[in-house]
Amino acid sequence: MLSNTTAIAEAWARLNHKFDLMYAKHAFVHWYVGEGMEEGEFSETREDLAALRKTMRRLE
C-alpha cells in the first residue's frame, strides 16, 4: 500500500546524515566517478534531498 505521508522526512534525515559521514571521507566516490558521474552531482543531490526534507517538515 502506498500513501503520502510526511513521516518520510525523518528517514531522509537519517539517510542524509549517513551520506554526509561517508562523503566527508570521500568513501566510494572514486567508483562512481570512474563510472561516469561527476563529483558535483553528489553535492547537488544532497542539496535536493535537504530541500525535500525542509518542504516535508513545513507540511507537518
Backbone as JSON, one array per atom type, in Angstrom:
{
  "sequence": "MLSNTTAIAEAWARLNHKFDLMYAKHAFVHWYVGEGMEEGEFSETREDLAALRKTMRRLE",
  "N": [[0.83, -1.17, 0.0], [0.6, 2.16, -0.87], [1.2, 5.4, 0.38], [0.78, 8.9, 0.99], [2.82, 10.58, 3.01], [4.21, 12.55, 5.65], [6.08, 11.39, 7.21], [8.28, 10.37, 5.99], [10.23, 12.26, 6.01], [11.9, 12.02, 8.28], [13.23, 9.65, 7.72], [14.66, 10.46, 5.48], [16.29, 12.32, 6.74], [17.94, 10.68, 8.31], [19.2, 9.25, 6.25], [20.5, 11.35, 4.91], [22.31, 12.12, 6.91], [23.95, 9.83, 7.12], [24.98, 9.82, 4.52], [26.42, 12.24, 4.58], [28.43, 11.62, 6.45], [29.85, 9.61, 5.08], [30.54, 10.92, 2.7], [32.19, 12.93, 3.6], [34.53, 11.58, 3.98], [35.04, 10.89, 1.44], [34.28, 8.37, 0.67], [33.86, 5.72, -1.51], [33.44, 7.46, -3.64], [35.22, 7.55, -5.77], [34.58, 5.26, -7.21], [32.08, 5.83, -8.35], [32.7, 8.11, -9.85], [34.48, 6.98, -11.6], [32.71, 5.48, -13.08], [31.45, 7.36, -14.55], [29.99, 9.43, -13.37], [29.83, 12.85, -12.28], [31.65, 14.56, -9.79], [30.39, 16.74, -8.67], [27.71, 16.13, -8.81], [27.06, 14.76, -6.52], [26.96, 16.67, -4.42], [24.94, 18.32, -5.43], [22.72, 16.6, -5.44], [22.55, 16.08, -2.72], [21.81, 18.59, -1.78], [19.3, 18.79, -3.0], [17.9, 16.75, -1.66], [17.94, 17.8, 0.92], [16.34, 20.05, 0.54], [13.89, 18.81, -0.09], [13.36, 17.54, 2.35], [13.1, 19.77, 4.0], [10.81, 20.93, 2.91], [8.91, 18.93, 3.47], [8.94, 19.0, 6.26], [7.86, 21.51, 6.71], [5.27, 21.01, 5.95], [4.29, 19.41, 7.92]],
  "CA": [[0.0, 0.0, 0.0], [1.32, 3.42, -0.93], [0.49, 6.53, 0.98], [1.52, 10.15, 1.02], [3.0, 10.89, 4.42], [5.38, 13.37, 5.97], [6.99, 10.59, 8.03], [9.48, 10.09, 5.2], [11.23, 13.29, 6.3], [12.87, 11.5, 9.24], [14.05, 8.67, 7.01], [15.59, 11.25, 4.68], [17.27, 12.91, 7.65], [18.92, 9.63, 8.63], [19.96, 8.98, 5.04], [21.39, 12.5, 4.7], [23.38, 12.04, 7.91], [24.86, 8.76, 6.7], [25.66, 10.3, 3.33], [27.39, 13.26, 4.99], [29.57, 10.95, 7.08], [30.64, 8.91, 4.06], [31.07, 11.87, 1.71], [33.29, 13.65, 4.24], [35.71, 10.74, 3.77], [35.03, 10.57, 0.01], [34.14, 6.92, 0.55], [33.22, 5.19, -2.71], [33.26, 8.47, -4.68], [36.05, 7.2, -6.92], [33.88, 4.26, -8.0], [31.04, 6.5, -9.13], [33.37, 8.97, -10.82], [35.02, 6.06, -12.6], [31.6, 5.01, -13.9], [30.96, 8.46, -15.38], [29.35, 10.53, -12.64], [30.68, 13.97, -11.91], [31.65, 14.69, -8.33], [29.43, 17.78, -8.32], [26.37, 15.56, -8.71], [26.83, 14.36, -5.14], [26.52, 17.82, -3.63], [23.64, 18.77, -5.96], [21.7, 15.68, -4.97], [22.42, 16.3, -1.28], [21.02, 19.82, -1.63], [17.92, 18.47, -3.38], [17.3, 15.99, -0.56], [17.73, 18.73, 2.04], [15.17, 20.87, 0.19], [12.71, 17.97, 0.07], [13.11, 17.36, 3.78], [12.61, 21.05, 4.53], [9.42, 21.06, 2.45], [8.08, 18.0, 4.22], [8.84, 19.48, 7.65], [6.92, 22.63, 6.71], [3.92, 20.47, 5.77], [3.87, 18.68, 9.13]],
  "C": [[0.88, 1.24, 0.0], [0.5, 4.51, -0.27], [1.4, 7.76, 0.95], [1.62, 10.59, 2.48], [4.24, 11.74, 4.64], [6.39, 12.61, 6.83], [8.29, 10.28, 7.29], [10.59, 11.1, 5.5], [12.29, 12.79, 7.28], [13.77, 10.45, 8.61], [15.08, 9.39, 6.14], [16.67, 11.88, 5.55], [18.35, 11.9, 8.01], [19.81, 9.32, 7.43], [20.95, 10.11, 4.76], [22.56, 12.47, 5.67], [24.41, 10.98, 7.52], [25.66, 9.17, 5.47], [26.75, 11.3, 3.7], [28.63, 12.64, 5.61], [30.46, 10.28, 6.04], [31.28, 9.88, 3.08], [32.22, 12.68, 2.3], [34.61, 12.89, 4.06], [35.93, 10.43, 2.29], [34.98, 9.06, -0.23], [33.34, 6.58, -0.7], [33.05, 6.2, -3.85], [34.03, 8.08, -5.93], [35.37, 6.15, -7.8], [32.84, 4.91, -8.91], [31.63, 7.41, -10.19], [33.94, 8.12, -11.94], [33.95, 5.53, -13.54], [30.95, 6.14, -14.7], [30.22, 9.57, -14.67], [30.35, 11.65, -12.42], [30.57, 14.17, -10.41], [30.65, 15.74, -7.86], [28.01, 17.26, -8.18], [26.04, 15.13, -7.29], [26.3, 15.53, -4.31], [25.18, 18.36, -4.11], [22.51, 17.89, -5.43], [21.48, 15.85, -3.47], [21.59, 17.55, -1.01], [19.56, 19.58, -1.97], [17.2, 17.71, -2.27], [17.03, 16.88, 0.65], [16.51, 19.61, 1.78], [13.88, 20.08, 0.33], [12.36, 17.78, 1.54], [12.55, 18.63, 4.4], [11.15, 21.26, 4.14], [8.5, 20.16, 3.25], [7.9, 18.45, 5.67], [7.89, 20.66, 7.75], [5.48, 22.14, 6.63], [3.4, 19.76, 7.01], [2.98, 19.53, 10.01]]
}
